Amino acid sequence: MTKKSRARFVSKHQEVFQLGAAVLFLLLVGVYASLTGASTASLTSSAMWLLIVAAAVGAYMAMNIGANDVANNMGPAVGSGAMTMGWAIVVAAVFEALGAIVAGGDVVGTIKGGIIDPDAISDPALFAWVMFAALLAGALWLNLATALGAPVSTTHSIIGAVMGAGIAAGGWGLVNWDTIGAIVISWVISPLMGGAMAAAFLYVIKRSVTYRSDKTEAASRVVPVLIAIMVWAYTTYMLVKGLGQVVKVDILVALLAGAAVAIVVWWLIRKPIARMAMRQDNSKDGVNRLFTWPLVCSAALLSFAHGANDVANAIGPLAAIYEAVKEGAIATKAGTPLWIMVLGALGLSVGLALYGARLIRTVGKEITELDNMRAYAIAMSATLTVIVASQLGMPVSTTHISIGAVFGVGFLRELLKVNYAKMEAVVFAGHQGADRAEVEAYLHRFEAAEVREKKRMLADMKRRTKAREAAEGAVFAKKEQKALKKAYKKEIVKRSAVMRIVAAWIVTVPATAVLAALLFFIVRAVLE
């Protein structure tokens, strides 16, 4: 057996194992739901079957959320090398489950974001089927997106599905179009905010550390401050979002608490980090190693907050169905039983363990090359953008923000590389006629120089070049400069990945809406 055929054999058997494990998990969920339903005397036979199937579909939705959404938290850490894929899956699975169970809250809003008006549906059974169609449509869409390697918003998936099923059940007037309009605007705002903030953080790191001649000395001063800023952001984030379902904390109190914790952490770590920095090589790789543990901790905390918040996309509709079949009532807010919370938590972890690696690899490695400093900028951008957006009442997507941050880092790298290539061209132009050793020595000094010194050296080279061009003509033609810029773009940001992901974002809400409407009509036709 050749190496290629052996790889295909292993891949095929791995797929069979993944599918078998997923089906077994869903069957076990259905069995448990049947036992739970049997303990409720008021359930009819049809209501019992609805609950069993809905529980399995809710678990299927939770699995797809775990497989797709977790890449936002773990992708940068894995792509940068701060964590291995295996450890990322273990850490994420544990913290996603903890977040869902500990901080998922006692009450989950079933009509996500006020998408439809439940008062327009008077029949509890009809309402339950609307929620069922929405849940199944959202899960199917996420499954397809994961198979295509496209990280999409799980929140937008369920929102579109609820909208489509609601329209099928009660008409266009059932939908809150203002909310839908705000969501459409967020498609643009979320990635732009995330990208701009990530690029800004990375540029600050470069100017304050990696563009310095003595990088280790600069890192010993700057890295403790950067880690303290991360602690401040994550403490605030956990109080506002991660524990938001359990305790309500005012944003000002959260910011002050975060600042207090950050100051304490800075005071504790500044000397150990400084000593560690001075032991590293005077290089970018040496500085990168200082960000490893902060990235691991940030990925774990983001997973906890994600489990606490996005588990509602799976168990919210399921809680509504349970309330409808158990009490015969339509609940805009449904008290969520512990077994449903645990089901959601297990679904997130199982989906992540079985299928999460693909999307983690897409976010971490297939868009642009990441290192620890770039991953730090992405994590900070995602956290701060969500905090700002939530306080402004903007319905942004954490997926869009995180992926936008990866794009922002990649495009900043592209811009800096192109600018550096232009500077190198100026250096070569100023050294026309010089031997190779002289040019390479100058380039080495240029690369090691700080920003002000680079500017001075470039000004000197430009004066030389102008004098030579006046006598001999231009050294580099415009065509050559354009070809160089295009080559760097291809190398740094993969346009095919960008286009695939953006296209998936745009079609998520309409696709899930149409799918949910079709599923609702099919269900109603079968029942009638």
One Martini backbone bead per residue (centre of mass of N, CA, C, O) as a GRO file, in nm:
protein
  528
    1MET     BB    1   0.094   0.039   0.025
    2THR     BB    2   0.073   0.349  -0.026
    3LYS     BB    3   0.084   0.654   0.116
    4LYS     BB    4  -0.171   0.766  -0.022
    5SER     BB    5  -0.364   0.521   0.029
    6ARG     BB    6  -0.329   0.521   0.337
    7ALA     BB    7  -0.450   0.804   0.383
    8ARG     BB    8  -0.728   0.736   0.264
    9PHE     BB    9  -0.796   0.508   0.460
   10VAL     BB   10  -0.782   0.676   0.721
   11SER     BB   11  -0.987   0.895   0.638
   12LYS     BB   12  -1.230   0.709   0.596
   13HIS     BB   13  -1.234   0.588   0.888
   14GLN     BB   14  -1.265   0.858   1.030
   15GLU     BB   15  -1.539   0.934   0.909
   16VAL     BB   16  -1.692   0.690   1.016
   17PHE     BB   17  -1.641   0.747   1.315
   18GLN     BB   18  -1.768   1.026   1.329
   19LEU     BB   19  -2.050   0.945   1.234
   20GLY     BB   20  -2.105   0.726   1.446
   21ALA     BB   21  -2.072   0.909   1.698
   22ALA     BB   22  -2.292   1.112   1.625
   23VAL     BB   23  -2.532   0.916   1.606
   24LEU     BB   24  -2.509   0.799   1.890
   25PHE     BB   25  -2.557   1.064   2.040
   26LEU     BB   26  -2.843   1.119   1.923
   27LEU     BB   27  -2.973   0.857   2.027
   28LEU     BB   28  -2.923   0.912   2.329
   29VAL     BB   29  -3.089   1.167   2.338
   30GLY     BB   30  -3.358   1.040   2.254
   31VAL     BB   31  -3.378   0.845   2.492
   32TYR     BB   32  -3.373   1.058   2.716
   33ALA     BB   33  -3.622   1.217   2.617
   34SER     BB   34  -3.822   0.979   2.653
   35LEU     BB   35  -3.784   0.957   2.961
   36THR     BB   36  -3.870   1.246   3.023
   37GLY     BB   37  -4.151   1.231   2.886
   38ALA     BB   38  -4.262   0.988   3.060
   39SER     BB   39  -4.268   1.180   3.327
   40THR     BB   40  -4.494   1.326   3.153
   41ALA     BB   41  -4.833   1.280   3.162
   42SER     BB   42  -4.947   1.510   2.946
   43LEU     BB   43  -4.834   1.358   2.711
   44THR     BB   44  -4.859   1.283   2.401
   45SER     BB   45  -4.756   1.097   2.145
   46SER     BB   46  -4.684   1.335   1.952
   47ALA     BB   47  -4.533   1.505   2.166
   48MET     BB   48  -4.318   1.297   2.228
   49TRP     BB   49  -4.192   1.286   1.941
   50LEU     BB   50  -4.120   1.582   1.923
   51LEU     BB   51  -3.925   1.587   2.162
   52ILE     BB   52  -3.725   1.375   2.061
   53VAL     BB   53  -3.652   1.509   1.789
   54ALA     BB   54  -3.579   1.791   1.904
   55ALA     BB   55  -3.344   1.697   2.080
   56ALA     BB   56  -3.172   1.588   1.848
   57VAL     BB   57  -3.161   1.857   1.689
   58GLY     BB   58  -3.037   2.026   1.917
   59ALA     BB   59  -2.778   1.854   1.930
   60TYR     BB   60  -2.702   1.901   1.633
   61MET     BB   61  -2.671   2.205   1.661
   62ALA     BB   62  -2.454   2.203   1.882
   63MET     BB   63  -2.243   2.052   1.716
   64ASN     BB   64  -2.219   2.271   1.491
   65ILE     BB   65  -2.127   2.496   1.674
   66GLY     BB   66  -1.868   2.355   1.772
   67ALA     BB   67  -1.744   2.312   1.481
   68ASN     BB   68  -1.756   2.624   1.387
   69ASP     BB   69  -1.718   2.853   1.623
   70VAL     BB   70  -1.444   2.769   1.771
   71ALA     BB   71  -1.241   2.893   1.566
   72ASN     BB   72  -1.238   3.182   1.681
   73ASN     BB   73  -1.071   3.097   1.944
   74MET     BB   74  -0.846   2.870   1.829
   75GLY     BB   75  -0.714   2.944   1.559
   76PRO     BB   76  -0.488   3.151   1.639
   77ALA     BB   77  -0.341   2.966   1.848
   78VAL     BB   78  -0.276   2.741   1.642
   79GLY     BB   79  -0.150   2.907   1.405
   80SER     BB   80   0.089   3.022   1.600
   81GLY     BB   81   0.173   2.768   1.812
   82ALA     BB   82   0.062   2.783   2.113
   83MET     BB   83  -0.116   2.537   2.008
   84THR     BB   84  -0.235   2.243   1.968
   85MET     BB   85  -0.490   2.076   1.837
   86GLY     BB   86  -0.547   1.884   2.072
   87TRP     BB   87  -0.548   2.095   2.304
   88ALA     BB   88  -0.764   2.280   2.186
   89ILE     BB   89  -0.997   2.075   2.198
   90VAL     BB   90  -0.989   2.018   2.499
   91VAL     BB   91  -1.016   2.307   2.611
   92ALA     BB   92  -1.274   2.385   2.458
   93ALA     BB   93  -1.462   2.160   2.555
   94VAL     BB   94  -1.450   2.231   2.856
   95PHE     BB   95  -1.524   2.544   2.841
   96GLU     BB   96  -1.785   2.523   2.686
   97ALA     BB   97  -1.936   2.350   2.893
   98LEU     BB   98  -1.902   2.535   3.136
   99GLY     BB   99  -2.043   2.782   3.015
  100ALA     BB  100  -2.321   2.647   2.963
  101ILE     BB  101  -2.377   2.553   3.264
  102VAL     BB  102  -2.282   2.793   3.452
  103ALA     BB  103  -2.354   3.062   3.232
  104GLY     BB  104  -2.632   3.014   3.064
  105GLY     BB  105  -2.870   3.023   3.243
  106ASP     BB  106  -3.219   3.008   3.329
  107VAL     BB  107  -3.277   3.198   3.074
  108VAL     BB  108  -3.404   3.166   2.735
  109GLY     BB  109  -3.443   3.315   2.444
  110THR     BB  110  -3.652   3.205   2.183
  111ILE     BB  111  -3.670   3.486   2.036
  112LYS     BB  112  -3.423   3.581   1.857
  113GLY     BB  113  -3.403   3.921   1.873
  114GLY     BB  114  -3.704   3.973   1.784
  115ILE     BB  115  -3.796   3.851   1.500
  116ILE     BB  116  -4.074   3.754   1.615
  117ASP     BB  117  -4.428   3.741   1.682
  118PRO     BB  118  -4.588   3.530   1.904
  119ASP     BB  119  -4.885   3.654   1.904
  120ALA     BB  120  -4.943   3.556   1.596
  121ILE     BB  121  -4.933   3.269   1.749
  122SER     BB  122  -5.186   3.067   1.899
  123ASP     BB  123  -5.059   2.784   1.844
  124PRO     BB  124  -4.849   2.578   2.010
  125ALA     BB  125  -4.795   2.363   1.791
  126LEU     BB  126  -4.711   2.560   1.569
  127PHE     BB  127  -4.477   2.686   1.726
  128ALA     BB  128  -4.313   2.426   1.759
  129TRP     BB  129  -4.271   2.383   1.447
  130VAL     BB  130  -4.121   2.642   1.397
  131MET     BB  131  -3.880   2.576   1.584
  132PHE     BB  132  -3.802   2.313   1.448
  133ALA     BB  133  -3.741   2.422   1.163
  134ALA     BB  134  -3.525   2.622   1.258
  135LEU     BB  135  -3.329   2.423   1.390
  136LEU     BB  136  -3.278   2.242   1.140
  137ALA     BB  137  -3.183   2.463   0.944
  138GLY     BB  138  -2.942   2.567   1.106
  139ALA     BB  139  -2.790   2.294   1.121
  140LEU     BB  140  -2.760   2.236   0.816
  141TRP     BB  141  -2.601   2.491   0.745
  142LEU     BB  142  -2.360   2.444   0.936
  143ASN     BB  143  -2.277   2.177   0.812
  144LEU     BB  144  -2.212   2.287   0.532
  145ALA     BB  145  -2.005   2.505   0.617
  146THR     BB  146  -1.806   2.309   0.749
  147ALA     BB  147  -1.754   2.133   0.493
  148LEU     BB  148  -1.647   2.409   0.334
  149GLY     BB  149  -1.478   2.594   0.538
  150ALA     BB  150  -1.704   2.807   0.670
  151PRO     BB  151  -1.721   3.064   0.888
  152VAL     BB  152  -2.019   3.122   1.063
  153SER     BB  153  -2.306   3.251   1.199
  154THR     BB  154  -2.507   3.110   1.436
  155THR     BB  155  -2.699   3.340   1.494
  156HIS     BB  156  -2.782   3.400   1.198
  157SER     BB  157  -2.893   3.120   1.142
  158ILE     BB  158  -3.132   3.125   1.351
  159ILE     BB  159  -3.259   3.388   1.260
  160GLY     BB  160  -3.328   3.307   0.969
  161ALA     BB  161  -3.497   3.058   1.049
  162VAL     BB  162  -3.714   3.198   1.219
  163MET     BB  163  -3.808   3.384   0.997
  164GLY     BB  164  -3.893   3.173   0.782
  165ALA     BB  165  -4.093   3.010   0.961
  166GLY     BB  166  -4.271   3.253   1.038
  167ILE     BB  167  -4.363   3.328   0.753
  168ALA     BB  168  -4.491   3.049   0.687
  169ALA     BB  169  -4.702   3.073   0.934
  170GLY     BB  170  -4.778   3.426   0.932
  171GLY     BB  171  -4.611   3.600   0.757
  172TRP     BB  172  -4.451   3.907   0.701
  173GLY     BB  173  -4.569   4.059   0.963
  174LEU     BB  174  -4.400   3.884   1.183
  175VAL     BB  175  -4.157   4.063   1.123
  176ASN     BB  176  -3.866   4.234   1.239
  177TRP     BB  177  -3.715   4.452   1.021
  178ASP     BB  178  -3.523   4.620   1.194
  179THR     BB  179  -3.350   4.384   1.291
  180ILE     BB  180  -3.263   4.285   1.013
  181GLY     BB  181  -3.123   4.548   0.927
  182ALA     BB  182  -2.908   4.542   1.154
  183ILE     BB  183  -2.780   4.276   1.062
  184VAL     BB  184  -2.688   4.364   0.781
  185ILE     BB  185  -2.501   4.590   0.881
  186SER     BB  186  -2.314   4.394   1.050
  187TRP     BB  187  -2.167   4.263   0.808
  188VAL     BB  188  -1.983   4.521   0.785
  189ILE     BB  189  -1.900   4.616   1.073
  190SER     BB  190  -1.767   4.374   1.210
  191PRO     BB  191  -1.509   4.325   1.028
  192LEU     BB  192  -1.407   4.619   1.032
  193MET     BB  193  -1.363   4.648   1.334
  194GLY     BB  194  -1.180   4.402   1.375
  195GLY     BB  195  -0.961   4.475   1.164
  196ALA     BB  196  -0.878   4.758   1.267
  197MET     BB  197  -0.799   4.673   1.558
  198ALA     BB  198  -0.588   4.456   1.491
  199ALA     BB  199  -0.401   4.636   1.323
  200ALA     BB  200  -0.343   4.838   1.549
  201PHE     BB  201  -0.214   4.645   1.752
  202LEU     BB  202   0.011   4.536   1.570
  203TYR     BB  203   0.147   4.810   1.513
  204VAL     BB  204   0.219   4.877   1.804
  205ILE     BB  205   0.403   4.633   1.846
  206LYS     BB  206   0.602   4.696   1.624
  207ARG     BB  207   0.688   4.986   1.720
  208SER     BB  208   0.759   4.891   2.032
  209VAL     BB  209   0.939   4.622   1.942
  210THR     BB  210   1.023   4.498   1.644
  211TYR     BB  211   1.148   4.796   1.552
  212ARG     BB  212   1.370   4.744   1.746
  213SER     BB  213   1.697   4.685   1.814
  214ASP     BB  214   1.607   4.613   2.123
  215LYS     BB  215   1.377   4.378   2.178
  216THR     BB  216   1.408   4.269   2.469
  217GLU     BB  217   1.392   4.540   2.615
  218ALA     BB  218   1.117   4.623   2.504
  219ALA     BB  219   0.962   4.371   2.601
  220SER     BB  220   1.012   4.407   2.911
  221ARG     BB  221   0.815   4.667   2.904
  222VAL     BB  222   0.560   4.597   2.711
  223VAL     BB  223   0.436   4.313   2.765
  224PRO     BB  224   0.310   4.361   3.048
  225VAL     BB  225   0.111   4.572   2.936
  226LEU     BB  226  -0.033   4.391   2.727
  227ILE     BB  227  -0.131   4.181   2.934
  228ALA     BB  228  -0.293   4.382   3.108
  229ILE     BB  229  -0.489   4.462   2.883
  230MET     BB  230  -0.599   4.177   2.847
  231VAL     BB  231  -0.709   4.145   3.134
  232TRP     BB  232  -0.904   4.381   3.123
  233ALA     BB  233  -1.072   4.282   2.881
  234TYR     BB  234  -1.149   3.993   2.998
  235THR     BB  235  -1.285   4.080   3.256
  236THR     BB  236  -1.501   4.250   3.122
  237TYR     BB  237  -1.613   4.031   2.935
  238MET     BB  238  -1.699   3.826   3.155
  239LEU     BB  239  -1.898   4.020   3.303
  240VAL     BB  240  -2.076   4.095   3.046
  241LYS     BB  241  -2.083   3.800   2.886
  242GLY     BB  242  -1.999   3.532   3.033
  243LEU     BB  243  -2.197   3.628   3.303
  244GLY     BB  244  -2.469   3.765   3.193
  245GLN     BB  245  -2.683   3.528   3.272
  246VAL     BB  246  -2.627   3.553   3.594
  247VAL     BB  247  -2.502   3.850   3.601
  248LYS     BB  248  -2.545   4.202   3.647
  249VAL     BB  249  -2.313   4.432   3.497
  250ASP     BB  250  -2.193   4.722   3.482
  251ILE     BB  251  -1.973   4.861   3.267
  252LEU     BB  252  -1.817   5.040   3.469
  253VAL     BB  253  -1.763   4.817   3.676
  254ALA     BB  254  -1.615   4.627   3.480
  255LEU     BB  255  -1.386   4.821   3.403
  256LEU     BB  256  -1.277   4.864   3.693
  257ALA     BB  257  -1.225   4.569   3.759
  258GLY     BB  258  -1.032   4.519   3.525
  259ALA     BB  259  -0.822   4.732   3.610
  260ALA     BB  260  -0.751   4.614   3.885
  261VAL     BB  261  -0.653   4.338   3.784
  262ALA     BB  262  -0.438   4.447   3.584
  263ILE     BB  263  -0.254   4.586   3.792
  264VAL     BB  264  -0.187   4.335   3.955
  265VAL     BB  265  -0.069   4.170   3.722
  266TRP     BB  266   0.152   4.366   3.638
  267TRP     BB  267   0.304   4.360   3.914
  268LEU     BB  268   0.358   4.044   3.908
  269ILE     BB  269   0.493   4.019   3.593
  270ARG     BB  270   0.717   4.225   3.518
  271LYS     BB  271   0.974   4.075   3.622
  272PRO     BB  272   0.945   3.790   3.496
  273ILE     BB  273   0.920   3.895   3.203
  274ALA     BB  274   1.187   4.045   3.193
  275ARG     BB  275   1.363   3.795   3.244
  276MET     BB  276   1.256   3.632   3.004
  277ALA     BB  277   1.331   3.836   2.782
  278MET     BB  278   1.647   3.837   2.838
  279ARG     BB  279   1.664   3.517   2.746
  280GLN     BB  280   1.609   3.596   2.471
  281ASP     BB  281   1.622   3.655   2.164
  282ASN     BB  282   1.699   3.923   1.936
  283SER     BB  283   1.385   3.857   1.829
  284LYS     BB  284   1.077   3.776   1.718
  285ASP     BB  285   1.068   3.491   1.838
  286GLY     BB  286   1.133   3.573   2.127
  287VAL     BB  287   0.881   3.750   2.168
  288ASN     BB  288   0.661   3.538   2.100
  289ARG     BB  289   0.704   3.353   2.357
  290LEU     BB  290   0.562   3.562   2.562
  291PHE     BB  291   0.250   3.489   2.438
  292THR     BB  292   0.155   3.200   2.496
  293TRP     BB  293  -0.013   3.195   2.768
  294PRO     BB  294  -0.210   3.426   2.705
  295LEU     BB  295  -0.340   3.270   2.465
  296VAL     BB  296  -0.447   3.027   2.617
  297CYS     BB  297  -0.628   3.185   2.815
  298SER     BB  298  -0.799   3.335   2.603
  299ALA     BB  299  -0.919   3.083   2.466
  300ALA     BB  300  -1.063   2.973   2.717
  301LEU     BB  301  -1.242   3.225   2.778
  302LEU     BB  302  -1.384   3.236   2.505
  303SER     BB  303  -1.515   2.957   2.532
  304PHE     BB  304  -1.681   3.015   2.780
  305ALA     BB  305  -1.844   3.254   2.659
  306HIS     BB  306  -1.957   3.096   2.419
  307GLY     BB  307  -2.112   2.880   2.579
  308ALA     BB  308  -2.295   3.088   2.735
  309ASN     BB  309  -2.424   3.218   2.467
  310ASP     BB  310  -2.453   3.005   2.204
  311VAL     BB  311  -2.633   2.779   2.327
  312ALA     BB  312  -2.907   2.924   2.268
  313ASN     BB  313  -2.924   2.842   1.960
  314ALA     BB  314  -3.014   2.546   2.053
  315ILE     BB  315  -3.195   2.563   2.336
  316GLY     BB  316  -3.410   2.774   2.288
  317PRO     BB  317  -3.604   2.626   2.092
  318LEU     BB  318  -3.623   2.370   2.272
  319ALA     BB  319  -3.753   2.512   2.517
  320ALA     BB  320  -4.007   2.598   2.361
  321ILE     BB  321  -4.105   2.316   2.288
  322TYR     BB  322  -4.125   2.205   2.574
  323GLU     BB  323  -4.333   2.414   2.670
  324ALA     BB  324  -4.553   2.353   2.456
  325VAL     BB  325  -4.590   2.036   2.518
  326LYS     BB  326  -4.627   2.058   2.834
  327GLU     BB  327  -4.825   2.337   2.869
  328GLY     BB  328  -4.962   2.470   2.613
  329ALA     BB  329  -4.749   2.714   2.560
  330ILE     BB  330  -4.628   3.039   2.478
  331ALA     BB  331  -4.280   3.124   2.504
  332THR     BB  332  -4.063   3.398   2.515
  333LYS     BB  333  -3.975   3.272   2.794
  334ALA     BB  334  -3.767   2.994   2.897
  335GLY     BB  335  -3.731   2.764   3.122
  336THR     BB  336  -3.436   2.579   3.165
  337PRO     BB  337  -3.357   2.277   3.189
  338LEU     BB  338  -3.084   2.099   3.280
  339TRP     BB  339  -3.088   1.883   3.050
  340ILE     BB  340  -3.068   2.096   2.821
  341MET     BB  341  -2.802   2.225   2.904
  342VAL     BB  342  -2.634   1.963   2.888
  343LEU     BB  343  -2.693   1.901   2.597
  344GLY     BB  344  -2.559   2.154   2.483
  345ALA     BB  345  -2.277   2.107   2.603
  346LEU     BB  346  -2.225   1.828   2.472
  347GLY     BB  347  -2.264   1.915   2.179
  348LEU     BB  348  -2.031   2.112   2.161
  349SER     BB  349  -1.805   1.904   2.235
  350VAL     BB  350  -1.859   1.687   2.020
  351GLY     BB  351  -1.837   1.864   1.766
  352LEU     BB  352  -1.551   1.961   1.823
  353ALA     BB  353  -1.405   1.683   1.842
  354LEU     BB  354  -1.496   1.578   1.550
  355TYR     BB  355  -1.506   1.883   1.359
  356GLY     BB  356  -1.315   2.137   1.450
  357ALA     BB  357  -1.038   2.123   1.293
  358ARG     BB  358  -1.107   2.249   1.018
  359LEU     BB  359  -1.175   2.546   1.113
  360ILE     BB  360  -0.920   2.598   1.269
  361ARG     BB  361  -0.740   2.575   1.017
  362THR     BB  362  -0.866   2.801   0.852
  363VAL     BB  363  -0.820   3.039   1.053
  364GLY     BB  364  -0.505   2.977   1.130
  365LYS     BB  365  -0.382   2.899   0.804
  366GLU     BB  366  -0.566   2.989   0.528
  367ILE     BB  367  -0.539   3.309   0.524
  368THR     BB  368  -0.290   3.361   0.729
  369GLU     BB  369  -0.001   3.408   0.882
  370LEU     BB  370   0.075   3.316   1.220
  371ASP     BB  371   0.150   3.457   1.534
  372ASN     BB  372   0.145   3.555   1.856
  373MET     BB  373   0.105   3.860   1.799
  374ARG     BB  374  -0.130   3.830   1.601
  375ALA     BB  375  -0.315   3.670   1.790
  376TYR     BB  376  -0.335   3.889   2.003
  377ALA     BB  377  -0.472   4.102   1.822
  378ILE     BB  378  -0.724   3.931   1.764
  379ALA     BB  379  -0.823   3.883   2.054
  380MET     BB  380  -0.851   4.182   2.131
  381SER     BB  381  -1.045   4.267   1.910
  382ALA     BB  382  -1.281   4.079   1.973
  383THR     BB  383  -1.330   4.171   2.263
  384LEU     BB  384  -1.363   4.485   2.230
  385THR     BB  385  -1.581   4.484   2.008
  386VAL     BB  386  -1.802   4.342   2.172
  387ILE     BB  387  -1.819   4.546   2.398
  388VAL     BB  388  -1.886   4.797   2.231
  389ALA     BB  389  -2.132   4.683   2.072
  390SER     BB  390  -2.311   4.608   2.318
  391GLN     BB  391  -2.330   4.908   2.424
  392LEU     BB  392  -2.457   5.009   2.132
  393GLY     BB  393  -2.661   4.778   2.023
  394MET     BB  394  -2.504   4.585   1.832
  395PRO     BB  395  -2.560   4.297   1.610
  396VAL     BB  396  -2.296   4.131   1.634
  397SER     BB  397  -2.046   3.903   1.515
  398THR     BB  398  -1.797   3.706   1.631
  399THR     BB  399  -1.715   3.580   1.368
  400HIS     BB  400  -1.677   3.839   1.201
  401ILE     BB  401  -1.469   3.967   1.387
  402SER     BB  402  -1.250   3.747   1.387
  403ILE     BB  403  -1.212   3.728   1.080
  404GLY     BB  404  -1.159   4.030   1.039
  405ALA     BB  405  -0.899   4.025   1.210
  406VAL     BB  406  -0.742   3.838   1.025
  407PHE     BB  407  -0.760   4.020   0.781
  408GLY     BB  408  -0.625   4.271   0.907
  409VAL     BB  409  -0.352   4.138   0.958
  410GLY     BB  410  -0.296   4.055   0.665
  411PHE     BB  411  -0.319   4.343   0.532
  412LEU     BB  412  -0.097   4.471   0.697
  413ARG     BB  413   0.129   4.287   0.607
  414GLU     BB  414   0.101   4.359   0.313
  415LEU     BB  415   0.160   4.659   0.338
  416LEU     BB  416   0.439   4.632   0.474
  417LYS     BB  417   0.573   4.460   0.255
  418VAL     BB  418   0.538   4.655   0.021
  419ASN     BB  419   0.688   4.890   0.154
  420TYR     BB  420   0.954   4.735   0.192
  421ALA     BB  421   1.001   4.678  -0.105
  422LYS     BB  422   1.027   4.976  -0.181
  423MET     BB  423   1.269   5.033   0.003
  424GLU     BB  424   1.456   4.830  -0.131
  425ALA     BB  425   1.448   4.965  -0.407
  426VAL     BB  426   1.586   5.223  -0.311
  427VAL     BB  427   1.847   5.088  -0.219
  428PHE     BB  428   1.927   4.964  -0.493
  429ALA     BB  429   1.922   5.230  -0.650
  430GLY     BB  430   2.151   5.365  -0.461
  431HIS     BB  431   2.355   5.094  -0.547
  432GLN     BB  432   2.443   5.138  -0.818
  433GLY     BB  433   2.747   4.952  -0.879
  434ALA     BB  434   2.761   4.792  -0.642
  435ASP     BB  435   2.841   4.545  -0.455
  436ARG     BB  436   2.688   4.285  -0.295
  437ALA     BB  437   2.807   4.318  -0.007
  438GLU     BB  438   2.726   4.614   0.030
  439VAL     BB  439   2.418   4.580   0.000
  440GLU     BB  440   2.375   4.366   0.225
  441ALA     BB  441   2.487   4.536   0.457
  442TYR     BB  442   2.284   4.764   0.431
  443LEU     BB  443   2.025   4.593   0.465
  444HIS     BB  444   2.095   4.496   0.748
  445ARG     BB  445   2.098   4.778   0.877
  446PHE     BB  446   1.812   4.857   0.788
  447GLU     BB  447   1.653   4.631   0.934
  448ALA     BB  448   1.776   4.706   1.232
  449ALA     BB  449   1.659   4.968   1.224
  450GLU     BB  450   1.490   5.221   1.318
  451VAL     BB  451   1.254   5.424   1.200
  452ARG     BB  452   1.417   5.691   1.189
  453GLU     BB  453   1.666   5.570   1.049
  454LYS     BB  454   1.523   5.472   0.797
  455LYS     BB  455   1.435   5.750   0.695
  456ARG     BB  456   1.720   5.861   0.662
  457MET     BB  457   1.827   5.643   0.464
  458LEU     BB  458   1.611   5.690   0.244
  459ALA     BB  459   1.672   5.984   0.184
  460ASP     BB  460   1.959   5.927   0.084
  461MET     BB  461   1.881   5.730  -0.147
  462LYS     BB  462   1.695   5.925  -0.304
  463ARG     BB  463   1.916   6.125  -0.377
  464ARG     BB  464   2.084   5.928  -0.540
  465THR     BB  465   1.864   5.837  -0.742
  466LYS     BB  466   1.798   6.111  -0.868
  467ALA     BB  467   2.075   6.160  -0.981
  468ARG     BB  468   2.081   5.904  -1.162
  469GLU     BB  469   1.813   5.946  -1.323
  470ALA     BB  470   1.902   6.212  -1.453
  471ALA     BB  471   2.134   6.051  -1.615
  472GLU     BB  472   1.991   5.733  -1.681
  473GLY     BB  473   1.723   5.675  -1.551
  474ALA     BB  474   1.505   5.455  -1.451
  475VAL     BB  475   1.523   5.164  -1.259
  476PHE     BB  476   1.206   5.126  -1.197
  477ALA     BB  477   0.933   5.017  -1.325
  478LYS     BB  478   0.592   5.013  -1.293
  479LYS     BB  479   0.548   4.714  -1.362
  480GLU     BB  480   0.736   4.598  -1.145
  481GLN     BB  481   0.593   4.720  -0.898
  482LYS     BB  482   0.315   4.581  -0.949
  483ALA     BB  483   0.416   4.286  -0.942
  484LEU     BB  484   0.525   4.294  -0.653
  485LYS     BB  485   0.257   4.362  -0.510
  486LYS     BB  486   0.096   4.113  -0.613
  487ALA     BB  487   0.280   3.895  -0.490
  488TYR     BB  488   0.231   3.969  -0.190
  489LYS     BB  489  -0.072   3.925  -0.185
  490LYS     BB  490  -0.064   3.619  -0.246
  491GLU     BB  491   0.117   3.538  -0.003
  492ILE     BB  492  -0.056   3.658   0.253
  493VAL     BB  493  -0.354   3.668   0.118
  494LYS     BB  494  -0.620   3.453   0.063
  495ARG     BB  495  -0.867   3.515  -0.157
  496SER     BB  496  -1.035   3.253  -0.166
  497ALA     BB  497  -1.105   3.250   0.138
  498VAL     BB  498  -1.240   3.523   0.153
  499MET     BB  499  -1.469   3.474  -0.056
  500ARG     BB  500  -1.597   3.225   0.077
  501ILE     BB  501  -1.669   3.355   0.350
  502VAL     BB  502  -1.832   3.603   0.257
  503ALA     BB  503  -2.046   3.447   0.101
  504ALA     BB  504  -2.154   3.293   0.351
  505TRP     BB  505  -2.247   3.538   0.508
  506ILE     BB  506  -2.456   3.658   0.305
  507VAL     BB  507  -2.640   3.375   0.282
  508THR     BB  508  -2.734   3.281   0.563
  509VAL     BB  509  -3.012   3.410   0.616
  510PRO     BB  510  -3.162   3.336   0.347
  511ALA     BB  511  -3.100   3.031   0.353
  512THR     BB  512  -3.236   2.961   0.628
  513ALA     BB  513  -3.512   3.076   0.561
  514VAL     BB  514  -3.584   2.893   0.321
  515LEU     BB  515  -3.536   2.622   0.463
  516ALA     BB  516  -3.742   2.662   0.694
  517ALA     BB  517  -3.991   2.699   0.519
  518LEU     BB  518  -3.980   2.424   0.379
  519LEU     BB  519  -3.989   2.251   0.638
  520PHE     BB  520  -4.261   2.354   0.738
  521PHE     BB  521  -4.432   2.264   0.493
  522ILE     BB  522  -4.363   1.966   0.519
  523VAL     BB  523  -4.471   1.921   0.803
  524ARG     BB  524  -4.764   2.016   0.750
  525ALA     BB  525  -4.827   1.813   0.524
  526VAL     BB  526  -4.788   1.559   0.698
  527LEU     BB  527  -4.996   1.630   0.925
  528GLU     BB  528  -5.243   1.671   0.717
   0.00000   0.00000   0.00000
